[in-house]
Amino acid sequence: MRIFAAVLAITLLLLQGRLWLSDRGLREVSGLQISVDAQKAANHEQAQRNRQLSAEVANLKVAASETFYQVVRTNTPAPAAPASPVTARRE
């Protein structure tokens, strides 16, 4: 019975040592927890952005009695006229 208790005690010590001291033990768990917390924060930010975009889309929907006009402004000047006239047929 003493041998069995000694084997169990040694096994317990080895498992505890592996849990506390190895790279795949609690250090890895704490590193993964930090990664999970960072990902949760990023997900929260993206969820807020998605809610904001959904609200903007709902505000931009055009009802049946409305007409939607989109005004596009360009920062570049209009293209210059070609030097020679362009015709559809070649003569």
C-alpha positions, 0 to 999 in steps of 0.5 A: 500500500505504501508503494502505491501511495508513493507512486501516486505522490510522485505522479502528482508531483510530476503532473503539477510540475508539468502544469506549472513549469512547462511551456504548454502549461499555465503560461500558454493558457495565460497567453491564449487568454490575452489573445482572446481578450484582444480579439473580444475587444476587436469584435466589440469595436467591429460590432459597434461599427456594424451597428453604425453602418446599419443605422446609416443604411436604414437612414439612406433607404429611399421610400416609394414616394421619394426620388434619390439624386446622387451628386458626384463631385470630382476634384479633377478638371474635365478632360481636354478636347482631342487635338483632331476630330474623332469620327465614327467612319474612316474616310 
